[in-house]
């Protein structure tokens, strides 16, 4: 799973993580990504956790079912401040968190070093109708494995892999929008389905001419399949690596 390692090292700061809903993330963004918002009356404690795995579990199992979206955020806090507080064991070995009283949250914010970072965005199930409309636009079905993933309890929408690779996945409707905007490019790649990108010029695509639906990397300037670089032999393999946080772009892989 993503980020299973221990968050504390010998530096002057401690990396903490927090599962975050949309309303809270909007307030963090409004602060310039520098502070957590005041707690509501029914929220006497602020709970940052000590590893990404635990924050991801809560975001996917609690935030997504409740709101349709869940975020994993990361921030660094001065170690000297956190030494005033006890690490709480909330379950198994990796289920550890701090309990910061609401009245001390401003003090915690004052000891945050750098920005609060959105590490990952998870979404709830995609509706059947969205798949139907996308497949009609494509003129062919999308792979069953891709449908099962995007219609599962939660799916990785965008964020950072442990490798440092950034991955942004498209919903079926977003895929159609990309195809419409990249009309000449999609025409030069028959059977293409653009399922995401790396936040830059390179797109993750399926080759639907092949029943196994391999995932390839295609630059937006590409004028055909010959320059595509294979990243996974099947879309299922790609999903597994993205969901585990182990996916890394392979620019040295062979092309088509």
Buried (B, 14 or more C-beta within 10 A) or exposed (E): BBBBEEBBEEEEBBBBBBBBBBEBBEBBEEEEBEBBBEBEEEEEBBBBBBBBBBBBBBBBBEBBEEEBBBBBBBBBBBBEBBEEBEBBEEEEEBBBBBBBEBEBBEEBBEBBBEBBBBBBBBBBBBBEEBBEBBBEBBEEEBBEBBBEBBBBEBBBBBBBBBEEBBBBBBBBBBBBEBBEEBEEBBEBBEBBBBBBBBEEEBBBBBBBEEEBBBBBBBBBEBEEBEBBBBBBEBBBBBBBBBBBBBBEBEEEEEEB
